[in-house]
Amino acid sequence: MRALTLVPGDAGSLAVEDLPDPQAGPGELLVEGLVMGVCGTDREIVAGEHGSAPDGEERLVLGHESLGRVLEAPAGSAFAPGDLVVGVVRRPDPVPCGACAREQFDMCRNGLYTERGIVGRHGYGSERWTVEQEYAVLVDPALGDLGVLVEPTSVVVKAWAQIDAVGGRAWFAPERVLVTGAGPIGLLAALIGVQRGLDVHVLDLVEDGPKPELVRRLGATYHAGPSGKVMDELEPDVVVEATGARQVVIDAMSRTSHYGVTCLTGVSATGRGVQVDAGALNRDLVLENDAVVGSVNANVDHYRGATDVLAAADRDWLGGLVTRRVGLDDVHDALRARPDDVKVVVDLRTTA
């Protein structure tokens, strides 16, 4: 089979490689890889910034946003040949910590987890792959290739669960949400806000291209002004921050309504700073009972919640998120970000 592999830490090592076909072990599914989503994490791994191969191996099979079709399933399992499935990314640490022991490996306390296509486990970027049945999630066949959106949707399903948990400290009935960033994570976070019946606003830099139109088609309001000004005007009850931009992060933490909840899902680059009035930020957070929570990754329940979110969404709108599709041979092109990109996917069945 053909697979997308690299040597972690070596920025010039990305290649499409011929590997032996995998064999399903006990309790595993054998899956035909259909499509693989590309995100910033993949680009960072390809650039040599992080990632690790399985123990004893030099190369890592890339790909954590998956969609495949079951070829073989264990007798008596919940899966059958022909089912569409996605594979969960993270696996619990072997100790395990208290969270991992309770299947909440997205909240691992000691950092000894592994992740498909990222840390210590081969990913889903191959023509065939295997997955333990307990880490496979069924996808509505009506979604077709759009099932590749399950993994990024699981990330924001978890983010909203964190918002609910934090807000649940007291009476919590948010009305207005601001999502900062109109990439896949931001747009999917906005989708959930709309499905919840909230007044949803999305802030991004661009004023044209697919992003503003996708927000409007969703029934939300698009903004392209300075983050502080937009937040002062809106006074959102909830902010889902999906850019990692330093000033936007600071504005998000300090400009919500009283008892506001800010959920940070974007990761900021290190090495540069912004001026912050730490006293004013502290005063606002304390006196307004505000809360800031970080959220990353997802567990199996979040993946299942993601399939529900996507099944309830408008198919044409979801299709608009996929702005580029390339074949496996053109994967280098997929990994080069373009200004109008939202979600780029690699078709693992295409060799041209």
Solvent accessible surface area in square Angstrom, and as a share of the most:
residue,aa,sasa,rsa
1,M,49,0.22
2,R,56,0.20
3,A,0,0.00
4,L,0,0.00
5,T,2,0.01
6,L,3,0.01
7,V,31,0.18
8,P,28,0.18
9,G,55,0.53
10,D,69,0.36
11,A,66,0.51
12,G,74,0.71
13,S,15,0.10
14,L,18,0.09
15,A,40,0.31
16,V,46,0.27
17,E,57,0.25
18,D,114,0.59
19,L,50,0.25
20,P,117,0.73
21,D,68,0.35
22,P,31,0.19
23,Q,150,0.67
24,A,36,0.28
25,G,28,0.27
26,P,144,0.90
27,G,29,0.28
28,E,45,0.20
29,L,0,0.00
30,L,10,0.05
31,V,0,0.00
32,E,49,0.22
33,G,1,0.01
34,L,1,0.01
35,V,0,0.00
36,M,0,0.00
37,G,0,0.00
38,V,5,0.03
39,C,30,0.18
40,G,40,0.38
41,T,39,0.23
42,D,0,0.00
43,R,63,0.23
44,E,73,0.33
45,I,1,0.01
46,V,24,0.14
47,A,51,0.40
48,G,21,0.21
49,E,118,0.53
50,H,74,0.33
51,G,22,0.21
52,S,45,0.29
53,A,20,0.15
54,P,19,0.12
55,D,147,0.76
56,G,90,0.87
57,E,93,0.42
58,E,124,0.55
59,R,66,0.24
60,L,0,0.00
61,V,8,0.05
62,L,0,0.00
63,G,0,0.00
64,H,9,0.04
65,E,5,0.02
66,S,2,0.01
67,L,0,0.00
68,G,0,0.00
69,R,89,0.33
70,V,2,0.01
71,L,57,0.28
72,E,96,0.43
73,A,30,0.24
74,P,34,0.21
75,A,110,0.85
76,G,89,0.86
77,S,30,0.19
78,A,83,0.64
79,F,25,0.10
80,A,50,0.38
81,P,93,0.58
82,G,44,0.43
83,D,39,0.20
84,L,17,0.08
85,V,0,0.00
86,V,1,0.00
87,G,1,0.01
88,V,0,0.00
89,V,3,0.02
90,R,14,0.05
91,R,4,0.01
92,P,42,0.27
93,D,3,0.02
94,P,116,0.73
95,V,100,0.58
96,P,65,0.41
97,C,15,0.09
98,G,39,0.38
99,A,6,0.05
100,C,7,0.04
101,A,60,0.46
102,R,168,0.61
103,E,134,0.60
104,Q,90,0.40
105,F,4,0.02
106,D,7,0.04
107,M,76,0.34
108,C,21,0.13
109,R,172,0.63
110,N,62,0.32
111,G,46,0.45
112,L,95,0.47
113,Y,55,0.21
114,T,37,0.21
115,E,12,0.05
116,R,25,0.09
117,G,0,0.00
118,I,17,0.09
119,V,51,0.29
120,G,20,0.19
121,R,90,0.33
122,H,60,0.27
123,G,3,0.03
124,Y,1,0.00
125,G,0,0.00
126,S,2,0.02
127,E,45,0.20
128,R,89,0.33
129,W,7,0.03
130,T,25,0.14
131,V,1,0.00
132,E,36,0.16
133,Q,55,0.25
134,E,103,0.46
135,Y,30,0.12
136,A,3,0.03
137,V,6,0.03
138,L,80,0.40
139,V,6,0.04
140,D,50,0.26
141,P,109,0.69
142,A,69,0.54
143,L,6,0.03
144,G,28,0.27
145,D,36,0.19
146,L,30,0.15
147,G,0,0.00
148,V,2,0.01
149,L,0,0.00
150,V,0,0.00
151,E,18,0.08
152,P,3,0.02
153,T,0,0.00
154,S,0,0.00
155,V,22,0.13
156,V,0,0.00
157,V,26,0.15
158,K,2,0.01
159,A,0,0.00
160,W,3,0.01
161,A,42,0.33
162,Q,35,0.16
163,I,0,0.00
164,D,60,0.31
165,A,72,0.55
166,V,30,0.17
167,G,0,0.00
168,G,55,0.53
169,R,130,0.47
170,A,60,0.47
171,W,216,0.76
172,F,46,0.19
173,A,51,0.40
174,P,31,0.19
175,E,128,0.57
176,R,83,0.30
177,V,1,0.00
178,L,0,0.00
179,V,0,0.00
180,T,1,0.00
181,G,5,0.05
182,A,0,0.00
183,G,22,0.21
184,P,27,0.17
185,I,46,0.24
186,G,1,0.01
187,L,0,0.00
188,L,0,0.00
189,A,0,0.00
190,A,0,0.00
191,L,8,0.04
192,I,11,0.06
193,G,0,0.00
194,V,47,0.27
195,Q,74,0.33
196,R,109,0.40
197,G,67,0.64
198,L,34,0.17
199,D,66,0.34
200,V,4,0.02
201,H,17,0.08
202,V,0,0.00
203,L,10,0.05
204,D,23,0.12
205,L,164,0.82
206,V,51,0.29
207,E,139,0.62
208,D,111,0.57
209,G,36,0.35
210,P,39,0.24
211,K,31,0.13
212,P,2,0.01
213,E,86,0.39
214,L,4,0.02
215,V,0,0.00
216,R,136,0.50
217,R,116,0.42
218,L,22,0.11
219,G,66,0.63
220,A,12,0.09
221,T,60,0.35
222,Y,29,0.11
223,H,37,0.16
224,A,37,0.29
225,G,33,0.32
226,P,92,0.58
227,S,14,0.09
228,G,11,0.11
229,K,120,0.51
230,V,7,0.04
231,M,0,0.00
232,D,80,0.41
233,E,113,0.51
234,L,21,0.10
235,E,104,0.47
236,P,0,0.00
237,D,34,0.17
238,V,0,0.00
239,V,0,0.00
240,V,0,0.00
241,E,0,0.00
242,A,25,0.19
243,T,60,0.35
244,G,6,0.06
245,A,46,0.35
246,R,67,0.24
247,Q,86,0.38
248,V,26,0.15
249,V,21,0.12
250,I,34,0.17
251,D,6,0.03
252,A,0,0.00
253,M,31,0.14
254,S,30,0.19
255,R,80,0.29
256,T,12,0.07
257,S,22,0.14
258,H,135,0.60
259,Y,45,0.17
260,G,1,0.01
261,V,0,0.00
262,T,1,0.01
263,C,0,0.00
264,L,41,0.20
265,T,23,0.14
266,G,22,0.21
267,V,131,0.75
268,S,46,0.30
269,A,73,0.57
270,T,132,0.76
271,G,79,0.76
272,R,196,0.72
273,G,71,0.68
274,V,60,0.34
275,Q,181,0.80
276,V,61,0.35
277,D,99,0.51
278,A,72,0.56
279,G,52,0.50
280,A,46,0.36
281,L,28,0.14
282,N,91,0.46
283,R,156,0.57
284,D,46,0.24
285,L,45,0.22
286,V,95,0.55
287,L,112,0.56
288,E,35,0.16
289,N,93,0.47
290,D,16,0.08
291,A,18,0.14
292,V,53,0.30
293,V,28,0.16
294,G,53,0.51
295,S,10,0.07
296,V,92,0.53
297,N,19,0.10
298,A,3,0.03
299,N,15,0.08
300,V,20,0.12
301,D,96,0.50
302,H,25,0.11
303,Y,4,0.01
304,R,127,0.46
305,G,22,0.21
306,A,0,0.00
307,T,18,0.11
308,D,100,0.52
309,V,20,0.12
310,L,0,0.00
311,A,43,0.33
312,A,80,0.62
313,A,9,0.07
314,D,89,0.46
315,R,79,0.29
316,D,108,0.56
317,W,8,0.03
318,L,0,0.00
319,G,32,0.30
320,G,24,0.23
321,L,0,0.00
322,V,30,0.17
323,T,50,0.29
324,R,33,0.12
325,R,117,0.43
326,V,19,0.11
327,G,5,0.05
328,L,1,0.00
329,D,66,0.34
330,D,66,0.34
331,V,0,0.00
332,H,87,0.39
333,D,39,0.20
334,A,0,0.00
335,L,18,0.09
336,R,147,0.54
337,A,75,0.58
338,R,118,0.43
339,P,126,0.79
340,D,86,0.44
341,D,20,0.11
342,V,12,0.07
343,K,3,0.01
344,V,2,0.01
345,V,2,0.01
346,V,0,0.00
347,D,15,0.08
348,L,2,0.01
349,R,106,0.39
350,T,50,0.29
351,T,75,0.43
352,A,100,0.78
